[in-house]
Amino acid sequence: MRAVVTRVLEAGVTIDGTEISRIGKGLLVLLGVHKDDEEKEALWISDRITGIRIFEDENGKMNIGPKDAGAEILIVSQFTLFGDIRSRRPGFTESARPEKAVPLYERVIGECRNKGFSVQTGEFGADMKVFSVNDGPVTILMDSENR
């Protein structure tokens, strides 16, 4: 499982010109599910997302976790994170099919909510427009393969 986690001042998702979700200060998470991922990867990545200390303390050091920063989380499915670019046209055979990806995507969302976070989402499989006002910018790549 891969996640691109960006610290944002705000972020949101629109579909067909209609805003379906928006957060203020928090984390925009683009989440990709690999064809071999299982529940353990979902649990690992949700723990990392909710525990990463990338918010600044009073000394300007990234030392505050999302909970203490009062962060919201926006999670958007992103199957292209497992794109194979050996040719000029990307292939996505390493990405999980929807019947596997959706439950794992939803598990990550549920785990973040269970830890007390306000979590907004995109719509799995939809043509979404995602916007963000990046803070820093601070962006971290998480990959359960590199635990």
DRENMARPA-184956 format. One record per residue: residue number from 1; x, y, z of N, C-alpha, C in turn. Coordinates in nm, 2 decimals, padded with zeros to 4 digits. Each point is the difference from the previous one (the first is absolute). Layout:
<NUM; <X; Y; Z>; <X; Y; Z>; <X; Y; Z>>
...
//
This chain:
<1; <00.09; -00.12; 00.00>; <-00.09; 00.12; 00.00>; <00.09; 00.12; 00.00>>
<2; <-00.04; 00.10; -00.08>; <00.08; 00.13; 00.00>; <-00.10; 00.11; 00.03>>
<3; <00.06; 00.10; 00.07>; <-00.07; 00.12; 00.03>; <00.10; 00.12; -00.02>>
<4; <-00.05; 00.10; -00.07>; <00.06; 00.13; -00.02>; <-00.07; 00.09; 00.10>>
<5; <00.07; 00.04; 00.11>; <-00.06; 00.08; 00.10>; <00.05; 00.14; 00.00>>
<6; <-00.09; 00.10; -00.02>; <00.04; 00.14; -00.01>; <-00.07; 00.08; 00.11>>
<7; <00.09; 00.07; 00.07>; <-00.06; 00.10; 00.10>; <-00.06; 00.11; -00.08>>
<8; <-00.13; 00.03; 00.04>; <-00.07; 00.10; -00.07>; <-00.07; 00.11; 00.09>>
<9; <-00.02; 00.11; -00.05>; <-00.08; 00.10; 00.07>; <-00.15; -00.02; -00.03>>
<10; <-00.02; -00.05; -00.12>; <-00.14; -00.05; -00.04>; <00.01; -00.09; -00.12>>
<11; <-00.10; -00.08; -00.02>; <00.00; -00.09; -00.12>; <-00.15; -00.04; -00.02>>
<12; <-00.03; -00.05; -00.12>; <-00.13; -00.04; -00.03>; <-00.01; -00.08; -00.13>>
<13; <-00.12; -00.05; -00.02>; <-00.02; -00.08; -00.12>; <-00.14; 00.04; -00.06>>
<14; <00.00; 00.02; -00.14>; <-00.12; 00.02; -00.07>; <-00.02; -00.11; -00.10>>
<15; <-00.12; -00.03; -00.03>; <-00.04; -00.09; -00.11>; <-00.11; 00.07; -00.08>>
<16; <00.02; 00.00; -00.13>; <-00.09; 00.07; -00.09>; <-00.04; 00.14; 00.05>>
<17; <00.10; 00.07; 00.05>; <-00.02; 00.14; 00.05>; <-00.06; 00.02; 00.13>>
<18; <-00.03; -00.11; 00.07>; <-00.07; 00.00; 00.13>; <00.11; -00.04; 00.11>>
<19; <00.01; 00.08; 00.10>; <00.10; -00.03; 00.10>; <-00.06; -00.11; 00.09>>
<20; <00.07; -00.11; 00.02>; <-00.05; -00.11; 00.08>; <00.07; -00.01; 00.13>>
<21; <00.12; 00.06; 00.01>; <00.07; 00.00; 00.13>; <00.10; 00.12; 00.01>>
<22; <00.03; 00.04; 00.12>; <00.09; 00.11; 00.02>; <00.05; -00.01; 00.15>>
<23; <00.13; 00.03; 00.02>; <00.06; 00.00; 00.13>; <00.07; 00.14; 00.01>>
<24; <00.02; 00.04; 00.13>; <00.09; 00.11; 00.03>; <00.14; -00.06; 00.02>>
<25; <00.07; 00.06; 00.10>; <00.13; -00.05; 00.04>; <00.01; -00.15; 00.02>>
<26; <00.09; -00.06; -00.07>; <00.01; -00.15; 00.02>; <00.09; -00.07; -00.10>>
<27; <-00.05; -00.12; -00.04>; <00.08; -00.08; -00.08>; <-00.09; -00.04; -00.12>>
<28; <00.06; 00.02; -00.12>; <-00.06; -00.06; -00.13>; <00.08; -00.13; -00.02>>
<29; <-00.07; -00.11; -00.01>; <00.06; -00.13; -00.02>; <-00.05; -00.06; -00.13>>
<30; <00.09; -00.02; -00.10>; <-00.03; -00.07; -00.12>; <00.04; -00.14; 00.03>>
<31; <-00.09; -00.10; -00.01>; <00.02; -00.13; 00.05>; <-00.01; -00.10; -00.12>>
<32; <00.10; -00.08; -00.02>; <00.00; -00.11; -00.10>; <00.01; -00.13; 00.06>>
<33; <-00.08; -00.10; -00.05>; <00.00; -00.13; 00.05>; <00.07; -00.10; -00.10>>
<34; <00.10; -00.07; 00.05>; <00.07; -00.10; -00.09>; <-00.08; -00.13; -00.01>>
<35; <00.01; -00.07; -00.11>; <-00.07; -00.12; -00.02>; <00.02; -00.11; 00.11>>
<36; <00.12; 00.01; 00.07>; <00.03; -00.10; 00.10>; <-00.02; 00.05; 00.14>>
<37; <-00.06; 00.12; 00.02>; <-00.02; 00.05; 00.13>; <-00.11; -00.07; 00.07>>
<38; <00.01; 00.00; 00.13>; <-00.10; -00.07; 00.09>; <-00.03; 00.10; 00.12>>
<39; <-00.08; -00.05; 00.09>; <-00.04; 00.08; 00.12>; <00.12; 00.06; 00.07>>
<40; <00.11; -00.08; 00.02>; <00.11; 00.05; 00.07>; <00.06; 00.13; -00.06>>
<41; <00.00; 00.01; -00.13>; <00.05; 00.12; -00.06>; <-00.09; 00.12; 00.03>>
<42; <-00.13; -00.02; 00.00>; <-00.09; 00.10; 00.03>; <00.02; 00.05; 00.14>>
<43; <00.02; -00.09; 00.09>; <00.02; 00.04; 00.14>; <00.13; 00.07; 00.02>>
<44; <00.10; -00.04; -00.07>; <00.13; 00.06; 00.02>; <00.00; 00.15; -00.06>>
<45; <-00.06; 00.01; -00.12>; <00.00; 00.14; -00.06>; <-00.09; 00.09; 00.08>>
<46; <-00.11; -00.05; 00.05>; <-00.09; 00.09; 00.08>; <00.07; 00.04; 00.13>>
<47; <00.08; -00.08; 00.06>; <00.07; 00.03; 00.12>; <00.11; 00.11; -00.04>>
<48; <00.06; -00.01; -00.11>; <00.10; 00.10; -00.04>; <-00.06; 00.13; -00.03>>
<49; <-00.11; 00.00; -00.07>; <-00.07; 00.12; -00.04>; <-00.05; 00.08; 00.13>>
<50; <-00.05; -00.07; 00.09>; <-00.06; 00.06; 00.12>; <00.11; 00.03; 00.10>>
<51; <00.12; -00.05; -00.01>; <00.10; 00.02; 00.10>; <00.12; 00.09; -00.05>>
<52; <00.01; 00.03; -00.13>; <00.11; 00.07; -00.05>; <00.01; 00.14; 00.06>>
<53; <00.12; 00.04; 00.04>; <00.02; 00.13; 00.07>; <00.06; 00.10; -00.11>>
<54; <-00.09; 00.06; -00.07>; <00.05; 00.09; -00.10>; <-00.06; 00.14; 00.01>>
<55; <-00.06; 00.03; 00.12>; <-00.05; 00.13; 00.03>; <00.10; 00.07; 00.09>>
<56; <00.02; 00.13; -00.01>; <00.11; 00.07; 00.07>; <-00.04; 00.03; 00.14>>
<57; <00.10; -00.01; 00.09>; <-00.02; 00.04; 00.14>; <00.04; 00.14; 00.01>>
<58; <00.00; 00.05; 00.13>; <00.03; 00.15; 00.02>; <00.14; 00.04; -00.05>>
<59; <00.09; -00.10; -00.02>; <00.14; 00.03; -00.05>; <00.01; -00.02; -00.15>>
<60; <-00.11; -00.02; -00.07>; <00.00; -00.02; -00.14>; <00.05; -00.13; -00.05>>
<61; <00.01; -00.10; 00.10>; <00.05; -00.14; -00.04>; <-00.13; -00.08; -00.02>>
<62; <00.01; -00.09; -00.10>; <-00.10; -00.10; -00.02>; <00.00; -00.10; 00.11>>
<63; <-00.09; 00.02; 00.10>; <00.00; -00.08; 00.12>; <-00.14; -00.03; 00.05>>
<64; <-00.10; 00.05; -00.07>; <-00.14; -00.01; 00.05>; <-00.07; -00.10; -00.10>>
<65; <-00.07; -00.09; 00.06>; <-00.08; -00.10; -00.07>; <-00.14; 00.07; -00.04>>
<66; <-00.07; -00.07; -00.10>; <-00.12; 00.06; -00.04>; <-00.11; 00.02; 00.11>>
<67; <-00.01; -00.10; 00.09>; <-00.10; 00.02; 00.11>; <00.03; 00.12; 00.08>>
<68; <00.12; 00.02; 00.04>; <00.03; 00.12; 00.08>; <-00.01; 00.13; -00.08>>
<69; <00.02; -00.01; -00.13>; <-00.01; 00.12; -00.08>; <-00.15; 00.03; -00.04>>
<70; <-00.09; -00.08; 00.04>; <-00.14; 00.02; -00.04>; <-00.02; -00.02; -00.15>>
<71; <00.07; -00.09; -00.06>; <-00.01; -00.02; -00.14>; <-00.12; -00.08; -00.04>>
<72; <-00.05; 00.03; -00.12>; <-00.10; -00.08; -00.07>; <00.08; -00.08; -00.10>>
<73; <-00.07; -00.10; -00.06>; <00.06; -00.09; -00.10>; <-00.09; -00.01; -00.12>>
<74; <00.05; 00.01; -00.12>; <-00.07; -00.03; -00.12>; <00.07; -00.11; -00.07>>
<75; <-00.07; -00.11; -00.02>; <00.06; -00.12; -00.06>; <-00.06; -00.02; -00.14>>
<76; <00.08; -00.01; -00.10>; <-00.04; -00.01; -00.14>; <00.06; -00.12; -00.06>>
<77; <-00.08; -00.09; -00.06>; <00.06; -00.12; -00.07>; <00.08; 00.04; -00.12>>
<78; <00.11; -00.07; -00.02>; <00.09; 00.04; -00.11>; <00.08; -00.12; -00.05>>
<79; <-00.07; -00.08; -00.09>; <00.05; -00.12; -00.05>; <00.13; 00.03; -00.08>>
<80; <00.02; 00.12; -00.05>; <00.12; 00.03; -00.08>; <00.13; 00.00; 00.07>>
<81; <-00.01; -00.01; 00.14>; <00.12; 00.00; 00.08>; <00.08; -00.13; -00.03>>
<82; <-00.06; -00.10; -00.06>; <00.07; -00.12; -00.03>; <00.02; -00.01; -00.15>>
<83; <00.00; 00.11; -00.07>; <00.02; 00.00; -00.15>; <00.14; -00.05; -00.03>>
<84; <00.01; -00.08; -00.11>; <00.13; -00.04; -00.05>; <00.03; 00.08; -00.12>>
<85; <00.11; 00.07; 00.00>; <00.04; 00.09; -00.10>; <00.12; -00.04; -00.09>>
<86; <00.02; -00.14; -00.01>; <00.10; -00.05; -00.08>; <-00.02; 00.04; -00.15>>
<87; <-00.12; 00.02; -00.04>; <-00.03; 00.05; -00.13>; <-00.05; 00.14; 00.02>>
<88; <-00.03; 00.07; -00.11>; <-00.05; 00.14; 00.01>; <-00.15; 00.00; 00.04>>
<89; <-00.07; -00.11; -00.02>; <-00.14; -00.01; 00.04>; <00.00; -00.08; 00.13>>
<90; <-00.04; 00.06; 00.11>; <00.00; -00.07; 00.13>; <-00.09; -00.13; 00.00>>
<91; <00.05; -00.10; 00.07>; <-00.09; -00.12; 00.02>; <-00.03; 00.00; 00.15>>
<92; <-00.12; -00.06; 00.03>; <-00.04; 00.00; 00.14>; <-00.03; -00.14; 00.05>>
<93; <00.07; -00.10; -00.05>; <-00.02; -00.14; 00.04>; <00.03; -00.03; 00.15>>
<94; <00.08; 00.09; 00.06>; <00.04; -00.02; 00.14>; <-00.10; 00.05; 00.09>>
<95; <-00.09; 00.09; -00.05>; <-00.11; 00.05; 00.08>; <-00.11; -00.10; 00.03>>
<96; <-00.05; 00.00; 00.12>; <-00.11; -00.09; 00.04>; <-00.13; 00.03; -00.08>>
<97; <-00.07; -00.10; -00.04>; <-00.13; 00.01; -00.07>; <-00.10; 00.05; 00.11>>
<98; <-00.10; 00.07; -00.05>; <-00.10; 00.06; 00.10>; <-00.05; -00.09; 00.10>>
<99; <-00.03; -00.13; -00.03>; <-00.06; -00.09; 00.10>; <00.10; -00.02; 00.12>>
<100; <00.12; 00.02; -00.02>; <00.10; -00.02; 00.10>; <00.04; 00.14; 00.06>>
<101; <00.01; 00.10; -00.08>; <00.05; 00.13; 00.04>; <-00.11; 00.07; 00.08>>
<102; <-00.12; 00.00; -00.03>; <-00.11; 00.07; 00.07>; <00.00; -00.04; 00.15>>
<103; <-00.01; -00.12; 00.03>; <00.00; -00.04; 00.15>; <00.12; 00.05; 00.07>>
<104; <00.12; -00.01; -00.06>; <00.12; 00.05; 00.07>; <00.01; 00.15; 00.01>>
<105; <-00.05; 00.07; -00.10>; <-00.01; 00.15; 00.00>; <-00.09; 00.03; 00.12>>
<106; <-00.12; -00.06; 00.00>; <-00.10; 00.03; 00.11>; <00.06; -00.04; 00.14>>
<107; <00.08; -00.10; 00.00>; <00.06; -00.04; 00.13>; <00.09; 00.11; 00.05>>
<108; <00.08; 00.06; -00.09>; <00.09; 00.11; 00.04>; <-00.08; 00.12; 00.05>>
<109; <-00.11; 00.03; -00.07>; <-00.09; 00.11; 00.04>; <-00.06; -00.03; 00.14>>
<110; <-00.05; -00.12; 00.02>; <-00.05; -00.04; 00.13>; <00.09; 00.00; 00.11>>
<111; <00.13; -00.04; -00.02>; <00.10; 00.00; 00.10>; <00.03; 00.14; 00.04>>
<112; <00.01; 00.09; -00.09>; <00.03; 00.14; 00.03>; <-00.12; 00.06; 00.08>>
<113; <-00.12; -00.03; -00.04>; <-00.12; 00.05; 00.08>; <00.00; -00.06; 00.14>>
<114; <00.03; -00.13; 00.01>; <00.01; -00.06; 00.13>; <00.10; 00.06; 00.09>>
<115; <00.10; 00.07; -00.05>; <00.10; 00.07; 00.08>; <-00.04; 00.14; 00.03>>
<116; <-00.13; 00.03; -00.03>; <-00.05; 00.13; 00.03>; <00.01; 00.12; -00.10>>
<117; <00.04; -00.04; -00.12>; <00.02; 00.11; -00.10>; <-00.13; 00.02; -00.08>>
<118; <-00.01; 00.13; -00.04>; <-00.10; 00.04; -00.09>; <00.06; -00.04; -00.14>>
<119; <-00.07; -00.09; -00.07>; <00.06; -00.05; -00.13>; <-00.11; 00.02; -00.11>>
<120; <00.05; 00.07; -00.10>; <-00.08; 00.02; -00.12>; <00.06; -00.09; -00.11>>
<121; <-00.07; -00.02; -00.10>; <00.05; -00.09; -00.11>; <-00.04; 00.05; -00.14>>
<122; <00.07; -00.06; -00.09>; <-00.04; 00.01; -00.14>; <-00.10; -00.11; -00.03>>
<123; <-00.03; -00.02; -00.12>; <-00.09; -00.11; -00.04>; <00.08; -00.10; -00.09>>
<124; <00.01; -00.12; 00.05>; <00.08; -00.10; -00.06>; <-00.05; -00.02; -00.15>>
<125; <00.10; 00.01; -00.09>; <-00.03; -00.03; -00.14>; <-00.06; 00.12; -00.08>>
<126; <-00.02; 00.11; 00.07>; <-00.06; 00.12; -00.07>; <00.10; 00.08; -00.06>>
<127; <-00.04; 00.08; -00.10>; <00.09; 00.10; -00.06>; <00.00; 00.12; 00.09>>
<128; <00.09; 00.02; 00.09>; <00.00; 00.10; 00.10>; <00.10; 00.11; -00.04>>
<129; <-00.03; 00.12; 00.05>; <00.09; 00.11; 00.00>; <00.04; 00.03; 00.14>>
<130; <00.13; -00.01; 00.03>; <00.05; 00.01; 00.14>; <00.08; 00.13; 00.01>>
<131; <-00.03; 00.08; 00.09>; <00.08; 00.12; 00.02>; <00.06; 00.00; 00.14>>
<132; <00.11; 00.07; 00.01>; <00.06; 00.02; 00.13>; <00.08; 00.12; 00.01>>
<133; <00.01; 00.06; 00.12>; <00.09; 00.11; 00.03>; <00.10; -00.06; 00.09>>
<134; <00.11; -00.04; -00.06>; <00.11; -00.07; 00.07>; <00.06; 00.09; 00.11>>
<135; <00.04; -00.05; 00.11>; <00.06; 00.07; 00.11>; <00.14; -00.04; 00.01>>
<136; <00.09; 00.09; -00.03>; <00.15; -00.03; 00.01>; <00.07; 00.03; -00.13>>
<137; <-00.01; -00.08; -00.10>; <-00.08; -00.13; -00.01>; <00.07; -00.11; 00.07>>
<138; <-00.08; -00.09; 00.07>; <00.05; -00.12; 00.06>; <-00.08; -00.11; -00.06>>
<139; <00.07; -00.09; -00.06>; <-00.06; -00.12; -00.07>; <00.09; -00.12; 00.03>>
<140; <-00.07; -00.11; 00.05>; <00.07; -00.12; 00.04>; <-00.06; -00.12; -00.08>>
<141; <00.09; -00.08; -00.05>; <-00.04; -00.13; -00.07>; <00.01; -00.11; 00.10>>
<142; <-00.11; -00.07; 00.02>; <00.00; -00.12; 00.09>; <-00.03; -00.12; -00.09>>
<143; <00.08; -00.11; 00.03>; <-00.02; -00.12; -00.08>; <00.01; -00.12; 00.10>>
<144; <-00.10; -00.08; 00.01>; <00.00; -00.11; 00.10>; <00.11; -00.10; -00.04>>
<145; <00.05; 00.00; -00.12>; <00.11; -00.09; -00.04>; <00.13; 00.04; 00.07>>
<146; <00.01; 00.12; 00.04>; <00.12; 00.06; 00.06>; <-00.01; 00.01; 00.15>>
<147; <-00.07; -00.08; 00.07>; <-00.02; 00.01; 00.14>; <00.12; -00.01; 00.08>>
//
